[in-house]
Structure formats: structure tokens, C-alpha cells
Amino acid sequence: MRALIQRVSRASVSVDQHIVGAIGNGLCVFVGVTHADDATTATKLAEKIWNLRVFEDKQGLMNHALGEHTGEVLVISQFTLYGDTKKGRRPSFVQAARPETAEPLIRCLCEALADLGANVSTGQFQKHMEVEIHNDGPVTLTIDV
């Protein structure tokens, strides 16, 4: 699994001009699934996201994790994270898992985050989504597990 994580002051995702998920201060996480991923991978990624120290302490250092902060996370499925642009001008998505494989693993990730204590909001799988992000910092990280 691959995640693009952004620390946000707020974020929301809309489908057909209706907000389906929103958070205040927390993390917006775009998640891509590949063929080798399984429930263990999803749980490992959840733990990494939950424990990632990207929130500032009183001295301005990134020493606090999501659980020590607001616990709010917006998870959005993003198969294009596995887009390969090495050849030609059109990305290849051969490395991205098919929807019937990816959707349960995204759900597993969200459940694992909730089990850790996160307040999880999500987009809608296989829908055209509009995402509004107010990146805080900016802080943006990519994680591969």
C-alpha cells in the first residue's frame, strides 16, 4: 500500500456536490493499493499513520502523533498513486489493484485506524470526488508499506 499523507487544518471530500466526508485539524490520507497487499499490510499502514509524529509540540517540533492530537483522519482511495509514468505520456495503472481487491483493503485500513482511536471520515470508492484540502505547514509525506 502507498499513502500520500497531508497534515491539514481542514479537509473535505464531495461527491455530486454533496460533502461525504470532512475533518478539522488532522491528516488527509490518499491511499493506493497494489496486488501484493493484504489485511496485514492495511493494519501496518494504519499503525504507521496513527504513530507518525507530524504534529508540533510547544517548541514547534514535530513530536506528536495523530493520537496525541485530534485523531481526525480523512481517508480517500487513490489508485493513481500506483500510476507508472516511466514510458510514454499516458500513465500505466498495471500496478494498481482492481477495485474488488482494493475496496475491502481500504475498508480494513479505516477499521484499523478506528480501532486505534481515530475519528475516520472517508470518500466514496469508485466515485468522482472533489477534495478540498487546507494543507497545514505544508506537511506532505509518502509512505510505502
MIGU-512915 format. One line per 5 residues: number of its first residue (from 1); their letters; for each residue x, y, z of C-alpha. Coordinates in Angstrom, 1 decimal, decimal comma, m for minus. Layout:
N
NUM) a) X Y Z | ...
This chain:
145
1) mrali) 0,0 0,0 0,0 | 1,1 3,5 m0,7 | m0,2 6,6 1,2 | 0,2 10,3 0,5 | m0,3 12,0 3,8
6) qrvsr) m1,0 15,7 4,3 | m1,3 17,4 7,6 | m4,4 19,7 7,3 | m6,2 22,4 9,2 | m9,3 21,0 7,5
11) asvsv) m10,3 18,8 4,6 | m13,4 17,6 2,9 | m14,5 15,3 0,1 | m17,6 15,8 m2,0 | m19,5 13,5 m4,5
16) dqhiv) m22,1 15,1 m6,7 | m21,6 18,4 m4,9 | m22,5 16,8 m1,5 | m19,9 16,5 1,2 | m19,5 12,9 2,1
21) gaign) m16,5 13,2 4,5 | m14,9 16,0 6,4 | m12,4 16,7 9,2 | m10,9 19,6 11,0 | m7,3 19,6 12,1
26) glcvf) m5,8 16,2 11,3 | m4,5 14,1 8,4 | m5,8 13,7 4,9 | m4,6 10,3 3,6 | m4,8 9,3 0,0
31) vgvth) m4,3 5,5 m0,3 | m3,3 3,3 m3,2 | m3,5 m0,5 m3,2 | m1,3 m2,8 m5,2 | m1,6 m6,6 m5,9
36) addat) 0,6 m7,9 m3,1 | m1,4 m6,0 m0,4 | m3,5 m7,8 2,2 | m5,1 m7,1 5,6 | m1,7 m7,3 7,3
41) tatkl) m0,5 m4,5 5,0 | m3,5 m2,4 5,8 | m3,1 m2,8 9,6 | 0,6 m2,0 9,3 | m0,2 1,2 7,3
46) aekiw) m2,8 2,2 9,9 | m0,3 1,8 12,7 | 2,2 3,9 10,8 | m0,3 6,7 10,1 | m1,5 6,7 13,7
51) nlrvf) 2,0 6,9 15,2 | 3,6 9,2 12,6 | 4,9 12,2 14,5 | 3,9 15,2 12,3 | 2,1 17,5 14,7
56) edkqg) 4,1 20,2 16,5 | 4,7 20,3 20,3 | 5,0 23,6 22,3 | 8,6 24,1 20,9 | 7,4 23,8 17,3
61) lmnha) 9,0 20,4 16,8 | 7,1 17,6 15,1 | 6,9 15,3 18,1 | 3,2 14,5 18,3 | 1,3 11,7 16,5
66) lgeht) m2,3 11,7 15,4 | m3,5 10,0 18,6 | m1,9 12,8 20,7 | m3,5 15,4 18,5 | m7,1 15,4 17,3
71) gevlv) m7,3 11,9 16,0 | m9,1 13,1 12,9 | m8,2 11,4 9,6 | m9,8 11,6 6,1 | m9,1 8,5 4,0
76) isqft) m9,5 8,7 0,3 | m8,9 5,8 m2,1 | m6,4 6,9 m4,8 | m5,5 4,2 m7,4 | m3,4 6,8 m9,3
81) lygdt) m0,8 6,6 m6,6 | 0,4 3,5 m8,5 | 0,5 5,2 m11,8 | 3,7 4,5 m13,7 | 4,9 7,4 m15,9
86) kkgrr) 8,3 6,0 m17,0 | 7,2 5,3 m20,6 | 5,2 7,5 m22,8 | 2,8 10,2 m21,9 | m0,1 8,2 m20,5
91) psfvq) 0,3 6,7 m17,0 | 0,0 2,9 m16,7 | m2,0 1,6 m13,8 | m1,0 m2,0 m14,1 | 0,4 m1,9 m10,5
96) aarpe) m2,9 m0,7 m9,0 | m5,1 m3,4 m7,6 | m8,5 m4,0 m9,1 | m11,5 m2,4 m7,3 | m12,8 m5,7 m5,9
101) taepl) m9,4 m6,2 m4,2 | m8,7 m2,6 m3,2 | m12,1 m1,6 m1,7 | m12,0 m4,2 1,1 | m8,4 m3,3 2,0
106) irclc) m9,3 0,4 2,2 | m12,1 m0,5 4,5 | m9,7 m2,7 6,5 | m7,4 0,3 6,8 | m10,2 2,5 8,0
111) ealad) m11,3 m0,1 10,6 | m7,8 m0,5 11,9 | m7,4 3,3 12,3 | m10,8 3,4 14,1 | m9,7 0,6 16,4
116) lganv) m6,6 2,6 17,3 | m8,8 5,5 18,3 | m9,0 7,6 15,1 | m12,1 9,5 14,1 | m12,2 8,4 10,5
121) stgqf) m14,0 10,0 7,6 | m13,9 8,7 4,0 | m14,6 9,4 0,4 | m16,7 7,1 m1,7 | m15,0 4,3 m3,6
126) qkhme) m15,1 4,4 m7,4 | m16,8 7,8 m7,4 | m15,6 11,1 m8,9 | m14,6 13,1 m5,9 | m13,7 16,7 m5,3
131) veihn) m11,3 17,1 m2,4 | m10,7 20,3 m0,6 | m7,5 20,4 1,4 | m6,1 23,1 3,6 | m2,5 21,8 3,9
136) dgpvt) m1,0 22,9 7,2 | 2,7 23,6 7,0 | 2,7 22,4 4,3 | 3,5 18,9 5,5 | 3,2 16,2 2,9
141) ltidv) 4,7 12,7 3,2 | 4,6 9,5 1,1 | 4,6 6,1 2,9 | 5,0 2,7 1,3 | 4,4 m0,4 3,3
